[in-house]
Amino acid sequence: MYEKLELLIDGEWRPGSDGKTEPVINPATEETIADLPHASAQDLDHALAAAEKAFPIWRDTAPYDRGKIMQKAAAIMRERSKQIAETLVLEEGKVFAEAHVEVLVSADITDWYAEEGKRTYGRIIPGRIPGMRQFVYKEPVGPVAAFTPWNFPAVTPIRKMAGAIAAGCSCIIKASEETPGTCIALARAFQDAGLPNGVLNVVFGVPAEVSKHVIASPIIRKISFTGSIAVGKLLMAQAAEGLKRTTMELGGHSPVIVFDDTDVEQVVKAVVGGKYRNAGQVCISPTRFYVQDAHYAKFVKSFTETAKAMKVGNGMEEGMQMGPLANPRRLEAMQEFVADARDHGAKIETGGERMGNNGFFFEPTVMSDVPDDARVMYDEPFGPLAPISRFKDFDEVMEKANGLEYGLAAYAFTTSDKTAAAVSEKLQSGMVGVNSLAISMPETPFGGVKHSGHGSEGGIEGLEAYLNTKYVAQQS
């Protein structure tokens, strides 16, 4: 059963006031599964007014009581996890096992923020003057506007919603119009858990129109966005007009460095699943593979054999390891990346083609001897492409790994503690995984540097993003 698509404004589930809708497409079948209502300008103003009205009520609610509502919401998410996961598969395409884990992780994130919200501690600073008391308080920043993409319809919205709500902020979220049902289902969990009306509002529409209207409002004090660099820059410019705080997670192109002291089979086992998770449509997906000369041929052979054996199909079917791409734009992009790599002399070891003519399926693809000037090596592919290149020494691979504008995630595999310490220090990335791809947990900060954005979601840093610091000096 697919989620009923509605707007949430001031506690009311409703259609858009002007009747405008757009279809939601199942990427595995190309069938329309529902029509999504758009919010009119009037609806957006109503949502802004609701967030403004709810903010002081929620701000003044004790963190302990906010936490109880959030924990109840997390429990509801777990109770409905299979149903929500089915909605996620139908609208985004990833296999059911991945979708179900994503929903359960969303509940974990909500639980973690429910607890951490109780720990918005200030401090007392000893005064220099007798009788002077100096306090630091942490206070919610105010109503928040959040914007999320289609590739993780549960985890990405929940990081923003749960972080804002735990801090005592109200929130207007615009999730992707291509994958709206999952966010709606999570919002229902909050509402059914007793969240006061207006604390959380969910809207949809033409993205540029919605973001421009909402960000321009003086009611909004904080913007959180996950998406492309180009759109992130645009939203930052709009936020700058009102001097509004921003958190930006703008994608990446993660290098994977495999040193010659590793066990190749173990490394391949670790990275192939991560590469083709969600058909490679993951901002922290391993996307540029640099393998030291001694193990290069063996790594390519093992990676190719493993990729060839993957089962690709409808995510609702049992046993599938990879589903379709989320939309036809990604299909076109994959074909362009592969053609460009061929033109630059890369060898297609396996894959490189669309699968069938129904659904947006693309073969798990491995490319070897990919030169640095091939587009796939400098432009985020966001799909099931694994370009592999070789390197000779540490300095060479550090220059390659750090040579792009991206700086979200990076990975390295080595058995040397000295090398592990060196790559951890030298890699220009917000997150680094050494001998592991497991870099995203509810309790850890998630964010990048350089053009991959600024600020973090998750961890205490994710809560801090929604808090202002107030200093008070009191003379007795």
Secondary structure per residue as TSV (DSSP state, phi and psi in degrees):
chain	resnum	aa	ss	phi	psi
A	1	M	-	360.0	129.4
A	2	Y	-	-89.7	144.6
A	3	E	-	-61.0	141.5
A	4	K	-	-70.1	129.9
A	5	L	-	-94.8	119.8
A	6	E	-	-147.7	164.6
A	7	L	E	-88.6	150.6
A	8	L	E	-116.6	112.7
A	9	I	E	-135.0	119.5
A	10	D	T	54.3	41.5
A	11	G	T	82.2	0.1
A	12	E	E	-110.8	127.8
A	13	W	E	-85.0	126.3
A	14	R	E	-157.5	161.4
A	15	P	-	-80.4	174.1
A	16	G	-	-72.5	148.6
A	17	S	T	-72.9	-20.4
A	18	D	T	-102.8	2.9
A	19	G	-	78.6	3.8
A	20	K	-	-75.7	137.0
A	21	T	E	-139.2	169.3
A	22	E	E	-143.0	151.4
A	23	P	E	-76.7	148.2
A	24	V	E	-106.5	128.3
A	25	I	E	-107.8	135.8
A	26	N	-	-79.3	115.0
A	27	P	T	-69.1	-15.6
A	28	A	T	-83.7	-23.6
A	29	T	T	-124.7	-14.1
A	30	E	-	65.9	18.3
A	31	E	-	-91.6	148.3
A	32	T	E	-76.3	125.9
A	33	I	E	-104.8	-17.6
A	34	A	E	-172.0	166.4
A	35	D	E	-112.9	129.5
A	36	L	E	-97.9	125.0
A	37	P	E	-72.7	143.2
A	38	H	-	-98.4	148.0
A	39	A	-	-85.3	132.3
A	40	S	-	-78.8	172.2
A	41	A	H	-58.7	-37.4
A	42	Q	H	-64.3	-41.3
A	43	D	H	-63.0	-41.3
A	44	L	H	-64.3	-40.2
A	45	D	H	-63.4	-37.6
A	46	H	H	-64.1	-42.6
A	47	A	H	-64.3	-40.7
A	48	L	H	-62.7	-44.1
A	49	A	H	-64.4	-37.7
A	50	A	H	-65.5	-42.5
A	51	A	H	-64.4	-39.2
A	52	E	H	-65.6	-42.3
A	53	K	H	-68.6	-37.9
A	54	A	H	-77.9	-25.4
A	55	F	H	-56.4	-52.5
A	56	P	H	-63.7	-30.0
A	57	I	H	-67.3	-46.6
A	58	W	H	-73.0	-37.3
A	59	R	H	-57.6	-39.9
A	60	D	T	-88.0	-0.8
A	61	T	S	-76.4	133.3
A	62	A	-	-58.4	138.2
A	63	P	H	-52.6	-34.3
A	64	Y	H	-60.9	-43.6
A	65	D	H	-73.4	-34.9
A	66	R	H	-60.8	-41.9
A	67	G	H	-62.4	-38.0
A	68	K	H	-63.2	-42.3
A	69	I	H	-64.6	-41.8
A	70	M	H	-66.3	-38.7
A	71	Q	H	-66.5	-35.7
A	72	K	H	-66.1	-40.0
A	73	A	H	-61.7	-41.2
A	74	A	H	-62.6	-40.2
A	75	A	H	-64.5	-39.0
A	76	I	H	-64.7	-40.7
A	77	M	H	-58.1	-42.2
A	78	R	H	-67.5	-40.4
A	79	E	H	-61.4	-35.0
A	80	R	T	-101.8	13.6
A	81	S	H	-60.5	-40.4
A	82	K	H	-68.4	-39.9
A	83	Q	H	-65.2	-44.1
A	84	I	H	-65.0	-38.8
A	85	A	H	-63.3	-36.7
A	86	E	H	-63.8	-42.0
A	87	T	H	-59.0	-43.9
A	88	L	H	-61.7	-44.3
A	89	V	H	-63.8	-43.8
A	90	L	H	-61.8	-37.0
A	91	E	H	-96.0	-23.7
A	92	E	H	-112.9	-32.8
A	93	G	-	106.5	-17.8
A	94	K	-	-63.8	159.5
A	95	V	-	-67.5	153.9
A	96	F	H	-59.5	-40.7
A	97	A	H	-59.0	-42.7
A	98	E	H	-65.9	-42.3
A	99	A	H	-63.3	-41.5
A	100	H	H	-65.7	-42.2
A	101	V	H	-61.2	-41.4
A	102	E	H	-60.0	-41.1
A	103	V	H	-67.1	-42.0
A	104	L	H	-65.1	-37.9
A	105	V	H	-64.0	-36.4
A	106	S	H	-61.7	-39.1
A	107	A	H	-64.8	-40.4
A	108	D	H	-62.3	-41.5
A	109	I	H	-61.8	-42.8
A	110	T	H	-62.5	-44.1
A	111	D	H	-61.3	-44.2
A	112	W	H	-63.9	-44.5
A	113	Y	H	-67.0	-32.8
A	114	A	H	-59.0	-40.3
A	115	E	H	-75.9	-44.7
A	116	E	H	-67.9	-27.4
A	117	G	G	-61.4	-21.9
A	118	K	G	-77.1	-8.2
A	119	R	G	-115.0	35.7
A	120	T	-	-82.3	67.0
A	121	Y	-	-74.7	145.4
A	122	G	-	-99.4	-154.2
A	123	R	E	-161.1	164.1
A	124	I	E	-110.0	129.9
A	125	I	E	-105.7	123.5
A	126	P	E	-57.2	133.5
A	127	G	-	-82.9	156.7
A	128	R	S	-87.4	-20.2
A	129	I	S	-109.7	136.3
A	130	P	T	-54.8	134.6
A	131	G	T	83.2	-2.1
A	132	M	E	-91.4	126.2
A	133	R	E	-115.5	132.6
A	134	Q	E	-122.2	122.5
A	135	F	E	-119.1	147.4
A	136	V	E	-121.1	125.1
A	137	Y	E	-113.1	150.5
A	138	K	E	-111.3	124.6
A	139	E	E	-130.1	146.9
A	140	P	E	-61.4	141.2
A	141	V	-	-69.0	-29.8
A	142	G	-	130.9	-168.6
A	143	P	-	-59.9	138.9
A	144	V	E	-116.2	142.1
A	145	A	E	-110.9	128.1
A	146	A	E	-125.7	141.7
A	147	F	E	-134.5	128.9
A	148	T	-	-132.1	153.3
A	149	P	-	-90.0	-169.9
A	150	W	S	-94.8	-14.6
A	151	N	S	-76.1	-29.8
A	152	F	S	-128.4	84.1
A	153	P	T	-68.2	-14.0
A	154	A	T	-104.5	-56.3
A	155	V	H	-64.8	-43.7
A	156	T	H	-66.0	-47.8
A	157	P	H	-62.4	-38.4
A	158	I	H	-68.5	-33.8
A	159	R	H	-56.9	-41.2
A	160	K	H	-77.5	-47.2
A	161	M	H	-62.7	-49.5
A	162	A	H	-67.5	-39.2
A	163	G	H	-62.5	-46.4
A	164	A	H	-64.7	-46.8
A	165	I	H	-65.1	-41.3
A	166	A	H	-63.2	-33.8
A	167	A	H	-77.2	-12.1
A	168	G	T	99.3	14.8
A	169	C	-	-94.1	156.1
A	170	S	-	-91.1	163.9
A	171	C	E	-147.5	137.0
A	172	I	E	-114.0	120.6
A	173	I	E	-116.3	134.0
A	174	K	E	-114.5	101.8
A	175	A	-	-81.1	175.5
A	176	S	-	-64.7	138.7
A	177	E	T	-70.4	-16.7
A	178	E	T	-82.6	-23.3
A	179	T	S	-136.4	61.6
A	180	P	H	-82.5	-27.0
A	181	G	H	-63.9	-36.1
A	182	T	H	-65.5	-46.2
A	183	C	H	-62.4	-40.1
A	184	I	H	-60.6	-42.9
A	185	A	H	-62.7	-39.8
A	186	L	H	-67.1	-39.3
A	187	A	H	-64.5	-36.2
A	188	R	H	-61.0	-37.6
A	189	A	H	-61.2	-42.1
A	190	F	H	-64.3	-45.4
A	191	Q	H	-63.4	-43.4
A	192	D	H	-69.4	-19.7
A	193	A	T	-82.5	-7.7
A	194	G	T	105.3	16.0
A	195	L	-	-61.8	130.8
A	196	P	-	-59.7	147.4
A	197	N	T	-56.6	136.6
A	198	G	T	90.0	-14.3
A	199	V	S	-67.1	-38.4
A	200	L	E	-125.0	126.4
A	201	N	E	-127.2	139.0
A	202	V	E	-122.0	124.3
A	203	V	-	-132.8	160.0
A	204	F	-	-142.3	163.5
A	205	G	S	164.1	-163.2
A	206	V	-	-69.0	117.4
A	207	P	H	-51.8	-47.4
A	208	A	H	-63.9	-36.2
A	209	E	H	-71.3	-42.9
A	210	V	H	-64.9	-48.7
A	211	S	H	-63.4	-42.0
A	212	K	H	-62.8	-42.5
A	213	H	H	-67.0	-45.8
A	214	V	H	-73.0	-44.6
A	215	I	H	-65.6	-32.0
A	216	A	H	-69.1	-20.2
A	217	S	S	-69.2	134.6
A	218	P	T	-66.5	-12.5
A	219	I	T	-67.5	-37.4
A	220	I	-	-77.7	130.8
A	221	R	-	-116.5	-6.3
A	222	K	E	-152.0	139.5
A	223	I	E	-123.2	132.6
A	224	S	E	-124.1	126.4
A	225	F	E	-135.6	138.7
A	226	T	E	-124.5	125.2
A	227	G	S	167.6	-150.2
A	228	S	-	-79.6	159.4
A	229	I	H	-61.7	-44.3
A	230	A	H	-60.4	-46.9
A	231	V	H	-69.6	-38.0
A	232	G	H	-58.6	-43.3
A	233	K	H	-62.2	-40.5
A	234	L	H	-63.5	-46.0
A	235	L	H	-66.9	-35.6
A	236	M	H	-63.5	-39.4
A	237	A	H	-64.2	-40.1
A	238	Q	H	-66.9	-39.8
A	239	A	H	-66.3	-32.5
A	240	A	H	-63.0	-28.0
A	241	E	H	-59.5	-33.6
A	242	G	T	-108.2	13.9
A	243	L	T	49.3	48.0
A	244	K	-	-96.9	140.4
A	245	R	E	-66.4	147.5
A	246	T	E	-134.7	146.7
A	247	T	E	-121.1	125.9
A	248	M	E	-126.3	120.6
A	249	E	E	-116.4	106.0
A	250	L	-	-115.6	31.9
A	251	G	-	84.2	175.6
A	252	G	-	-159.6	-177.9
A	253	H	-	-149.3	77.7
A	254	S	E	-72.8	120.9
A	255	P	E	-74.9	146.4
A	256	V	E	-124.4	116.0
A	257	I	E	-106.2	120.8
A	258	V	E	-113.4	108.7
A	259	F	-	-82.9	161.5
A	260	D	T	-80.0	5.7
A	261	D	T	-98.2	11.2
A	262	T	S	-97.1	166.5
A	263	D	-	-89.9	109.4
A	264	V	H	-58.3	-44.4
A	265	E	H	-62.0	-39.9
A	266	Q	H	-66.2	-39.5
A	267	V	H	-66.1	-45.3
A	268	V	H	-59.7	-42.7
A	269	K	H	-59.9	-36.3
A	270	A	H	-74.0	-35.8
A	271	V	H	-97.1	-25.5
A	272	V	H	-64.0	-44.2
A	273	G	H	-60.7	-40.4
A	274	G	H	-67.3	-36.4
A	275	K	H	-64.5	-43.6
A	276	Y	H	-99.3	5.9
A	277	R	G	-59.9	133.7
A	278	N	G	51.0	37.6
A	279	A	G	55.0	32.5
A	280	G	G	77.6	4.5
A	281	Q	-	-90.1	63.7
A	282	V	-	-136.0	129.1
A	283	C	T	-66.3	-24.1
A	284	I	T	-105.4	17.2
A	285	S	-	-60.4	141.0
A	286	P	E	-66.4	121.8
A	287	T	E	-128.7	-17.0
A	288	R	E	-129.4	112.3
A	289	F	E	-100.7	119.5
A	290	Y	E	-114.2	116.6
A	291	V	E	-118.7	130.3
A	292	Q	E	-65.6	147.8
A	293	D	G	-46.9	-45.7
A	294	A	G	-60.1	-30.8
A	295	H	G	-109.4	4.4
A	296	Y	H	-59.1	-54.3
A	297	A	H	-62.0	-42.3
A	298	K	H	-65.7	-39.4
A	299	F	H	-64.1	-47.0
A	300	V	H	-59.7	-45.0
A	301	K	H	-62.3	-48.1
A	302	S	H	-66.1	-43.3
A	303	F	H	-61.1	-44.1
A	304	T	H	-64.0	-44.5
A	305	E	H	-61.8	-40.2
A	306	T	H	-68.4	-40.9
A	307	A	H	-65.2	-40.8
A	308	K	H	-60.1	-32.1
A	309	A	T	-82.5	-5.5
A	310	M	-	-69.0	141.2
A	311	K	-	-92.9	120.1
A	312	V	B	-115.4	131.2
A	313	G	S	178.4	-168.8
A	314	N	-	-57.2	127.1
A	315	G	T	-62.5	-16.9
A	316	M	T	-83.0	-10.4
A	317	E	S	-88.1	138.8
A	318	E	T	-66.2	140.7
A	319	G	T	89.2	-4.7
A	320	M	-	-73.1	141.2
A	321	Q	S	-106.2	-18.4
A	322	M	B	-149.1	136.3
A	323	G	-	-99.1	-162.7
A	324	P	-	-78.6	167.7
A	325	L	-	-68.7	160.6
A	326	A	S	-78.1	-22.0
A	327	N	S	-160.3	164.2
A	328	P	H	-65.5	-22.2
A	329	R	H	-60.7	-38.6
A	330	R	H	-69.8	-36.1
A	331	L	H	-58.9	-49.0
A	332	E	H	-60.8	-40.8
A	333	A	H	-63.7	-42.2
A	334	M	H	-61.3	-44.3
A	335	Q	H	-61.6	-37.5
A	336	E	H	-69.1	-42.1
A	337	F	H	-61.2	-44.6
A	338	V	H	-66.0	-44.1
A	339	A	H	-61.5	-41.2
A	340	D	H	-65.6	-41.3
A	341	A	H	-62.8	-42.7
A	342	R	H	-58.9	-45.2
A	343	D	H	-61.5	-26.8
A	344	H	T	-93.4	8.2
A	345	G	T	95.7	5.3
A	346	A	-	-71.0	151.8
A	347	K	E	-101.3	128.8
A	348	I	E	-86.3	105.7
A	349	E	E	-75.3	-36.3
A	350	T	E	-160.9	153.8
A	351	G	-	79.4	-148.5
A	352	G	-	94.6	3.6
A	353	E	S	-133.3	156.4
A	354	R	B	-68.0	148.8
A	355	M	-	-104.7	113.7
A	356	G	S	69.8	-169.5
A	357	N	S	-129.5	15.3
A	358	N	S	-131.1	117.7
A	359	G	S	92.7	158.9
A	360	F	-	-96.9	56.8
A	361	F	-	-91.5	138.7
A	362	F	B	-135.5	140.0
A	363	E	-	-65.1	142.0
A	364	P	-	-58.1	125.2
A	365	T	E	-120.8	135.4
A	366	V	E	-123.3	131.0
A	367	M	E	-125.6	134.0
A	368	S	E	-115.0	164.5
A	369	D	S	50.2	46.5
A	370	V	-	-86.6	119.9
A	371	P	-	-74.8	159.1
A	372	D	T	-63.0	-25.0
A	373	D	T	-90.0	2.2
A	374	A	S	-71.2	141.1
A	375	R	G	-57.4	-36.8
A	376	V	G	-64.4	-16.9
A	377	M	G	-88.7	-13.5
A	378	Y	T	-127.6	-9.1
A	379	D	S	-119.8	125.8
A	380	E	-	-54.0	118.7
A	381	P	-	-75.3	-36.2
A	382	F	-	50.9	53.5
A	383	G	S	-171.1	-176.4
A	384	P	S	-83.1	52.5
A	385	L	E	-112.8	131.6
A	386	A	E	-122.1	93.1
A	387	P	E	-84.0	131.5
A	388	I	E	-121.4	132.6
A	389	S	E	-132.5	165.1
A	390	R	E	-109.4	159.9
A	391	F	E	-143.1	161.7
A	392	K	-	-99.3	-48.7
A	393	D	S	-141.5	174.2
A	394	F	H	-59.4	-49.3
A	395	D	H	-61.9	-39.5
A	396	E	H	-62.5	-46.2
A	397	V	H	-72.9	-30.6
A	398	M	H	-65.3	-38.7
A	399	E	H	-64.1	-41.3
A	400	K	H	-67.4	-47.0
A	401	A	H	-62.3	-37.4
A	402	N	T	-94.3	6.4
A	403	G	S	-82.4	-1.9
A	404	L	S	-106.9	169.0
A	405	E	S	-74.8	-14.8
A	406	Y	-	-77.9	153.4
A	407	G	-	-161.4	50.3
A	408	L	S	-92.2	-62.2
A	409	A	E	-134.1	153.2
A	410	A	E	-150.3	151.1
A	411	Y	E	-134.5	149.9
A	412	A	E	-145.8	145.6
A	413	F	E	-126.0	122.0
A	414	T	-	-160.3	153.2
A	415	T	S	-100.0	1.5
A	416	S	-	-94.3	121.8
A	417	D	H	-62.0	-35.8
A	418	K	H	-64.5	-45.0
A	419	T	H	-67.0	-40.6
A	420	A	H	-59.2	-43.9
A	421	A	H	-65.3	-38.7
A	422	A	H	-67.0	-44.1
A	423	V	H	-69.5	-35.5
A	424	S	H	-59.9	-36.6
A	425	E	H	-79.3	-39.3
A	426	K	H	-88.3	-26.2
A	427	L	-	-68.4	128.5
A	428	Q	-	-90.2	83.6
A	429	S	-	-153.6	146.6
A	430	G	S	-70.9	-25.4
A	431	M	E	-138.1	136.7
A	432	V	E	-131.7	128.7
A	433	G	E	-110.1	122.4
A	434	V	E	-108.8	114.9
A	435	N	S	63.5	24.1
A	436	S	-	-164.5	147.5
A	437	L	-	-99.9	0.3
A	438	A	-	-82.6	82.5
A	439	I	-	-116.2	4.8
A	440	S	-	-125.0	108.4
A	441	M	-	-131.5	157.9
A	442	P	T	-56.4	-33.8
A	443	E	T	-92.1	2.0
A	444	T	S	-115.0	149.9
A	445	P	-	-72.4	139.7
A	446	F	B	-123.3	112.8
A	447	G	-	178.4	167.3
A	448	G	-	-123.4	-177.9
A	449	V	-	-127.4	178.6
A	450	K	G	53.5	-137.7
A	451	H	G	-77.7	0.3
A	452	S	G	-81.2	1.7
A	453	G	E	113.2	-165.4
A	454	H	E	-151.6	156.9
A	455	G	S	84.0	169.2
A	456	S	-	-133.6	151.3
A	457	E	B	-117.1	149.6
A	458	G	S	86.5	157.1
A	459	G	H	66.2	-175.4
A	460	I	H	-66.0	-25.9
A	461	E	H	-65.5	-35.2
A	462	G	H	-66.9	-34.1
A	463	L	H	-73.6	-41.3
A	464	E	H	-58.0	-29.7
A	465	A	T	-61.4	-21.5
A	466	Y	T	-106.7	16.4
A	467	L	E	-123.1	141.5
A	468	N	E	-94.2	153.4
A	469	T	E	-105.0	125.6
A	470	K	E	-118.3	129.5
A	471	Y	E	-107.2	132.7
A	472	V	E	-125.6	126.6
A	473	A	E	-109.4	123.7
A	474	Q	E	-124.5	119.7
A	475	Q	E	-98.0	127.5
A	476	S	-	-89.2	360.0
